[in-house]
Amino acid sequence: MVIALGGCSREAPEPTVGPGNVCGDPALFGETIGTVDGAGACGIENAVRLTSVSGVTLSTPAIIDCGTATALKTWIETGARPAVGDTGGGLSSLRVVAHYSCRSRNNQSGARLSEHSFGNAIDIAGVGLVDGTEMTVLSDWNGRYASQLRQMWQAACGPFGTVLGPEADRFHRDHFHFDTADYRSGSYCR
């Protein structure tokens, strides 16, 4: 890339991924942690501990794989940020309530392993705004921020393979579950 400065041209350095960026994407900030071993089939190859995405802070660092981190970035940029708009000064943070955990679906005995067991899932219970306000899935799904939360939920269908929210079942009444499971028929959104 060439930049002209005061009639002079000079070669500008190509942008690089700096320290703290993960998955080869400057919008994804955290730490590469590599392989996470788990019991049985659980675990993650090439895991990251993600702390922020496109300038949006995660309340708890999320241990996930790069595919899930990239899907989260897409959702933030094309779903969450536009849905929030200028409300409360804009999107600031996400309250993460679950990420990697070797467990069954909905923590139910005898159920299949959750996508959380493979680093393919993240659960979000609240959306923080610049002014300190938080839109919560539990309190605001049918409340003050219902329209914005429903837009965010809908926008996750596509970047994520499974999108569950308060209307899915009793296990998801207080958070969004997003995972990158791959379905031949497209995203599963409830």
Secondary structure as the mmCIF struct_conf table of DSSP 4:
data_model
#
loop_
_struct_conf.conf_type_id
_struct_conf.id
_struct_conf.beg_label_comp_id
_struct_conf.beg_label_asym_id
_struct_conf.beg_label_seq_id
_struct_conf.end_label_comp_id
_struct_conf.end_label_asym_id
_struct_conf.end_label_seq_id
STRN STRN1 VAL A 2 LEU A 5
TURN_TY1_P TURN_TY1_P1 GLY A 6 GLY A 7
STRN STRN2 CYS A 8 GLU A 11
HELX_LH_PP_P HELX_LH_PP_P1 ALA A 12 PRO A 15
TURN_TY1_P TURN_TY1_P2 PRO A 19 GLY A 20
STRN STRN3 ASN A 21 VAL A 22
TURN_TY1_P TURN_TY1_P3 CYS A 23 GLY A 24
STRN STRN4 ASP A 25 ASP A 37
BEND BEND1 ALA A 39 ALA A 39
TURN_TY1_P TURN_TY1_P4 GLY A 40 ALA A 41
STRN STRN5 GLY A 43 VAL A 53
TURN_TY1_P TURN_TY1_P5 SER A 54 GLY A 55
STRN STRN6 VAL A 56 ASP A 65
HELX_RH_AL_P HELX_RH_AL_P1 CYS A 66 TRP A 75
HELX_RH_PI_P HELX_RH_PI_P1 ILE A 76 ALA A 80
HELX_RH_AL_P HELX_RH_AL_P2 ARG A 81 VAL A 84
TURN_TY1_P TURN_TY1_P6 GLY A 85 ASP A 86
HELX_RH_3T_P HELX_RH_3T_P1 THR A 87 GLY A 89
BEND BEND2 GLY A 90 GLY A 90
STRN STRN7 LEU A 91 ALA A 98
BEND BEND3 TYR A 100 TYR A 100
STRN STRN8 SER A 104 SER A 104
HELX_RH_3T_P HELX_RH_3T_P2 ARG A 105 ASN A 107
TURN_TY1_P TURN_TY1_P7 SER A 109 GLY A 110
HELX_LH_PP_P HELX_LH_PP_P2 ALA A 111 ARG A 112
STRN STRN9 LEU A 113 LEU A 113
HELX_LH_PP_P HELX_LH_PP_P3 SER A 114 SER A 114
HELX_RH_3T_P HELX_RH_3T_P3 GLU A 115 PHE A 118
TURN_TY1_P TURN_TY1_P8 GLY A 119 GLY A 119
STRN STRN10 ALA A 121 LEU A 129
TURN_TY1_P TURN_TY1_P9 VAL A 130 ASP A 131
BEND BEND4 GLY A 132 GLY A 132
STRN STRN11 GLU A 134 THR A 136
HELX_RH_AL_P HELX_RH_AL_P3 VAL A 137 ASP A 140
TURN_TY1_P TURN_TY1_P10 TRP A 141 ASN A 142
BEND BEND5 GLY A 143 GLY A 143
TURN_TY1_P TURN_TY1_P11 ARG A 144 TYR A 145
HELX_RH_AL_P HELX_RH_AL_P4 ALA A 146 ALA A 156
STRN STRN12 CYS A 157 CYS A 157
TURN_TY1_P TURN_TY1_P12 GLY A 158 PRO A 159
STRN STRN13 PHE A 160 PHE A 160
BEND BEND6 GLY A 161 GLY A 161
STRN STRN14 THR A 162 LEU A 164
TURN_TY1_P TURN_TY1_P13 PRO A 166 ALA A 168
HELX_RH_3T_P HELX_RH_3T_P4 ARG A 170 HIS A 172
TURN_TY1_P TURN_TY1_P14 ARG A 173 ASP A 174
BEND BEND7 HIS A 175 HIS A 175
STRN STRN15 PHE A 176 ASP A 179
TURN_TY1_P TURN_TY1_P15 ARG A 184 SER A 185
STRN STRN16 TYR A 188 CYS A 189
#
